[in-house]
Amino acid sequence: MYRFSCQPATVAFSFACAIGLVSCGSSTHTVAAPSTPSTLPTNTVAATTSTTQPTVLSSCAILTQAQATMLGATKVGPGVETGQPGESMCQYISDPSGPTAQISVFVGPGAKKQLDIDRVTLKHDFTTLTGIGDEAYLEAGDLFIRKATLWVSVDVVAIDEDGAKVIEGLKAIAPVIVSKM
């Protein structure tokens, strides 16, 4: 079983970042999946008109369902997106009656805010990944990547997966994510 050092707080915090709230430290957290699927296409990438801004992405365009299943080592459902392109969250969730996995992808300022809180407030340990985007960091179950001004994070909660495999999966998927940014 893979347990994160701050797993309940990380899951709840990730969700809170996506909706613009900041909360961490409570001993009990509940994360509810959005009840309606997104109307945004999961494979749409629309370019901005400014030459200084990065491509605007929907969060569900970052990982496919198959890639999310690989990261969580558990079959997950289709991605459910909340927010809007450029500042959104996509969640892939396993069947509640089977092994537990949730993979969350954040695009935009919320991803950077999550990194800042994990690093500064919670003092999590990070590994710097070189050659991945303009900046890339890895911690237990989380990947953070910056390319130009765009931040993306991927959070993996996989109760039945080995932590080392999750980390290796995040390292392997990092260049793929950068190619979509």
Legacy VTK file of the C-alpha trace (Angstrom):
# vtk DataFile Version 3.0
C-alpha trace
ASCII
DATASET POLYDATA
POINTS 181 float
0.000 0.000 0.000
1.329 3.427 -0.902
0.680 6.045 1.743
1.593 9.667 1.316
3.089 11.616 4.181
0.116 13.987 4.159
-2.283 12.024 1.969
-5.670 13.195 3.308
-4.465 16.777 3.492
-2.891 16.537 0.021
-6.106 15.264 -1.588
-8.270 17.821 0.179
-5.778 20.596 -0.463
-5.544 19.722 -4.154
-9.299 19.987 -4.461
-9.343 23.224 -2.474
-6.740 24.792 -4.779
-8.868 23.953 -7.787
-11.831 25.838 -6.386
-9.790 28.738 -5.087
-9.764 27.892 -1.393
-6.781 27.203 0.795
-7.199 24.770 3.662
-4.856 22.285 5.241
-4.221 20.915 8.683
-7.615 19.506 9.567
-7.585 15.879 10.584
-10.568 14.912 8.442
-11.096 15.843 4.825
-13.706 14.948 2.271
-13.219 15.252 -1.466
-16.311 15.031 -3.619
-16.045 14.389 -7.333
-17.874 16.864 -9.553
-21.350 15.518 -10.276
-21.618 16.576 -13.910
-19.140 15.772 -16.664
-17.372 18.598 -18.403
-18.671 19.914 -21.651
-15.131 20.783 -22.736
-13.508 18.415 -25.230
-10.742 16.456 -23.533
-8.325 16.756 -26.416
-8.704 20.428 -27.341
-5.680 22.686 -27.244
-6.350 26.321 -28.144
-3.482 28.741 -28.686
-3.580 32.233 -27.216
-3.011 35.257 -29.418
-0.153 36.636 -27.317
3.345 35.509 -28.183
4.432 35.779 -24.532
1.726 33.512 -23.137
1.877 29.700 -23.279
-0.715 27.544 -24.946
-4.021 27.451 -23.037
-4.873 23.876 -22.128
-7.782 22.086 -20.601
-6.589 19.946 -17.710
-8.080 16.769 -19.198
-5.868 17.292 -22.282
-2.749 16.751 -20.133
-3.322 13.038 -19.382
-5.384 10.448 -21.173
-7.557 8.025 -19.235
-5.068 5.251 -20.101
-2.145 7.309 -18.730
-4.079 8.058 -15.531
-4.866 4.338 -15.165
-1.153 3.571 -15.568
-0.172 6.117 -12.899
-2.695 4.807 -10.364
-2.208 1.143 -11.335
-5.998 0.927 -11.146
-8.620 1.379 -13.847
-10.056 4.870 -13.568
-13.092 6.427 -15.196
-13.005 9.205 -17.776
-11.633 12.540 -16.669
-14.079 15.022 -15.179
-13.032 18.622 -15.640
-13.958 21.647 -13.558
-12.936 25.227 -14.101
-12.005 26.674 -17.447
-9.087 26.192 -19.849
-6.003 27.822 -18.392
-7.202 27.321 -14.809
-8.846 23.964 -14.389
-8.717 20.579 -12.690
-9.334 17.155 -14.190
-9.970 14.141 -11.967
-9.775 10.490 -12.889
-11.387 8.357 -10.181
-11.500 4.585 -9.751
-14.683 2.613 -9.248
-15.694 2.991 -5.571
-16.184 -0.772 -5.231
-12.650 -1.615 -6.356
-9.098 -0.567 -5.510
-8.856 3.132 -4.685
-7.101 5.582 -6.985
-7.581 9.241 -7.822
-5.428 11.147 -10.269
-5.894 14.924 -10.343
-4.391 17.235 -12.951
-4.250 20.979 -12.328
-3.476 23.601 -14.967
-2.789 27.209 -14.052
-2.074 29.223 -10.918
-3.574 26.564 -8.613
-0.760 24.162 -9.531
1.869 26.734 -8.512
-0.020 27.566 -5.300
-0.094 23.863 -4.407
3.682 23.672 -4.930
4.288 26.763 -2.800
2.191 25.454 0.098
3.699 21.960 -0.067
7.206 23.447 -0.155
6.953 26.427 2.232
4.089 25.697 4.625
4.139 21.895 4.786
7.910 21.622 4.167
7.612 18.540 1.939
10.745 17.063 0.396
11.183 17.625 -3.349
13.413 16.273 -6.072
14.274 18.622 -8.931
13.872 17.022 -12.352
16.341 18.400 -14.870
15.603 18.763 -18.573
11.827 18.816 -18.008
10.205 22.103 -19.019
11.605 25.275 -17.442
11.165 23.855 -13.921
10.010 20.467 -12.671
9.713 19.048 -9.165
8.675 15.696 -7.807
7.468 14.781 -4.346
5.734 11.653 -3.064
2.767 11.316 -5.411
2.976 14.803 -6.959
4.622 16.247 -10.056
4.902 19.994 -10.730
6.031 21.382 -14.093
6.435 24.936 -15.380
6.885 25.857 -19.039
7.015 29.621 -19.661
4.345 30.971 -17.291
2.133 27.865 -17.354
2.130 25.525 -14.341
0.765 21.967 -14.363
0.605 19.550 -11.466
-0.366 15.897 -11.286
-1.416 14.394 -7.951
-1.644 10.606 -7.625
-3.412 8.935 -4.724
-3.205 5.183 -5.195
-3.885 3.225 -2.036
-2.943 -0.151 -3.521
0.139 0.940 -5.483
3.793 0.900 -4.473
5.123 4.440 -3.945
8.267 3.821 -5.961
6.153 2.797 -8.971
4.064 5.979 -8.676
7.228 8.102 -8.632
8.696 6.234 -11.621
5.405 6.650 -13.490
5.396 10.410 -12.808
9.001 10.700 -13.997
8.153 8.783 -17.169
5.068 10.861 -17.962
6.755 14.253 -17.314
8.232 14.683 -20.856
4.850 13.752 -22.367
3.151 16.428 -20.276
5.731 19.051 -21.301
5.140 18.218 -24.971
1.463 19.160 -24.488
2.209 22.452 -22.741
LINES 1 182
181 0 1 2 3 4 5 6 7 8 9 10 11 12 13 14 15 16 17 18 19 20 21 22 23 24 25 26 27 28 29 30 31 32 33 34 35 36 37 38 39 40 41 42 43 44 45 46 47 48 49 50 51 52 53 54 55 56 57 58 59 60 61 62 63 64 65 66 67 68 69 70 71 72 73 74 75 76 77 78 79 80 81 82 83 84 85 86 87 88 89 90 91 92 93 94 95 96 97 98 99 100 101 102 103 104 105 106 107 108 109 110 111 112 113 114 115 116 117 118 119 120 121 122 123 124 125 126 127 128 129 130 131 132 133 134 135 136 137 138 139 140 141 142 143 144 145 146 147 148 149 150 151 152 153 154 155 156 157 158 159 160 161 162 163 164 165 166 167 168 169 170 171 172 173 174 175 176 177 178 179 180
